[in-house]
Amino acid sequence: MTTSPAEPVPAAATEEPPAAAEQAAAVEQAAAGDEAAPAAEAAPAPAGTAVVAPPTTDIVAGQGGVMTDEVGVVTGDLTLRTEVDGYDVTVRVQYKDADEWYTVTGAKAPLHDSKDADAIHAVVVGILNRPEG
């Protein structure tokens, strides 16, 4: 393949991104037992690696609200989030734009594949979202 001067070559194709090089050096230092970098500091994600946020949807609770483990029933405009931790899935809810998240009662389960979280989230939204009452 030839490249004309009018077609710039993407930087990723010609050199390693600086963040990836720094991360590789940190891994090599850690493997060698060198304590140059503090353990609490998290290395940035390699370029091109997407951090996937848990599926989140705004809903309106139906009559009777949504039962939670921590505070009982929550009602009104809510935000629903499905979290995956290893091989466990947990559905949480919060009042829309609030800080606190509550575990939906009965919404913890083992998970065989983290890809199933989106399907679980869609089912839970279908059950709990009742904007018509």
ABEGO torsion letter per residue (X at the ends): XBBBAABBBBAAAABBBAAAAAAAAAAAAAAAGBAABBAABBBBBBBGBBBBBBBBBBBBBBBGEBBBAAAEBBBEBBBBBBBBBEABBBBBBBBBGBABBBBBBGABBBBABAAAAAAAAAAAAAAABBAAX
